[in-house]
């Protein structure tokens, strides 16, 4: 199945489509070289036919995202982040967004 990703603002870049098999972990990356010190990194996903769903928010380091059995991490220079889905299921097929903001 496919996991689509999209840039929520011009300040971030993401790969357009990722594919994996059910149960095989996948890393969804986001580049944000224009991140300002005060910016937080937001991650959302939008399941088919639904509105965006908030997943996680952070500025640095890493954190578990239990809702999707995943983990969010931010690079040491804070110019990129990634959402790791440990055991994705078909129900996780969605558009995944990252964004910068307060």
C-alpha positions as CSV (number, residue, x, y, z in Angstrom):
1,X,0.0,0.0,0.0
2,X,1.1,3.6,-0.4
3,X,1.6,6.3,2.1
4,X,1.5,9.8,0.5
5,X,3.2,12.8,2.0
6,X,2.8,16.5,1.3
7,X,4.4,19.8,2.2
8,X,2.0,21.9,4.3
9,X,4.1,25.0,3.7
10,X,6.8,26.0,1.3
11,X,9.3,25.9,4.1
12,X,9.3,22.1,4.1
13,X,10.0,19.5,1.5
14,X,8.8,15.9,1.5
15,X,8.9,13.0,-0.9
16,X,5.6,12.7,-2.8
17,X,4.9,9.0,-2.3
18,X,6.3,6.2,-0.2
19,X,5.3,2.5,-0.4
20,X,5.7,-0.3,2.0
21,X,4.2,-3.7,2.8
22,X,2.0,-4.2,5.8
23,X,4.1,-4.7,8.9
24,X,7.3,-3.4,7.4
25,X,8.6,-0.2,9.1
26,X,8.8,3.0,7.1
27,X,10.5,6.3,7.6
28,X,8.7,9.4,6.4
29,X,11.1,12.3,6.2
30,X,10.7,16.0,6.1
31,X,13.3,18.7,5.3
32,X,12.9,22.1,6.8
33,X,16.1,24.1,6.3
34,X,14.4,27.4,6.9
35,X,13.3,26.4,10.4
36,X,13.5,29.3,12.8
37,X,14.5,28.9,16.5
38,X,11.0,29.6,17.6
39,X,9.4,27.2,15.2
40,X,7.9,23.9,16.3
41,X,7.6,20.9,14.0
42,X,4.1,19.6,13.6
43,X,3.1,16.3,12.1
44,X,-0.4,15.4,10.8
45,X,-2.0,12.8,8.7
46,X,-5.2,12.8,6.7
47,X,-6.9,9.5,6.2
48,X,-9.1,9.1,3.0
49,X,-12.4,11.0,3.4
50,X,-11.4,12.6,6.7
51,X,-9.9,15.8,7.9
52,X,-6.3,16.2,9.1
53,X,-5.5,14.4,12.4
54,X,-2.7,15.8,14.7
55,X,0.0,13.3,15.4
56,X,2.9,15.0,17.2
57,X,4.6,18.2,18.0
58,X,8.2,18.8,18.9
59,X,11.2,21.1,18.6
60,X,14.1,18.8,19.1
61,X,15.1,15.3,20.1
62,X,12.8,12.3,19.6
63,X,9.5,11.2,21.1
64,X,7.2,8.2,20.8
65,X,3.9,8.6,18.9
66,X,1.8,5.8,20.4
67,X,-1.3,6.6,18.3
68,X,0.5,5.2,15.3
69,X,3.0,2.9,17.0
70,X,5.7,5.2,15.7
71,X,8.5,7.6,16.7
72,X,9.2,11.2,15.7
73,X,12.8,12.4,15.7
74,X,14.5,15.6,14.8
75,X,18.1,15.9,13.5
76,X,20.7,17.5,15.6
77,X,20.8,20.6,13.4
78,X,16.9,20.7,13.5
79,X,16.8,21.0,9.7
80,X,15.0,17.8,9.1
81,X,12.7,15.4,10.9
82,X,11.2,12.0,10.3
83,X,8.3,10.0,11.4
84,X,9.0,6.3,11.8
85,X,6.1,3.9,11.6
86,X,7.2,0.6,13.2
87,X,4.5,-1.7,11.9
88,X,2.3,0.1,9.5
89,X,-1.1,-1.4,8.6
90,X,-3.4,-0.7,5.7
91,X,-5.3,1.6,7.9
92,X,-2.3,3.8,8.1
93,X,-2.4,4.6,4.4
94,X,-2.9,8.4,4.4
95,X,-1.4,11.7,3.4
96,X,1.3,12.6,6.0
97,X,2.1,16.3,6.5
98,X,4.8,18.1,8.3
99,X,4.7,21.8,9.0
100,X,6.5,24.6,10.9
101,X,4.7,26.9,13.2
102,X,4.2,28.1,16.8
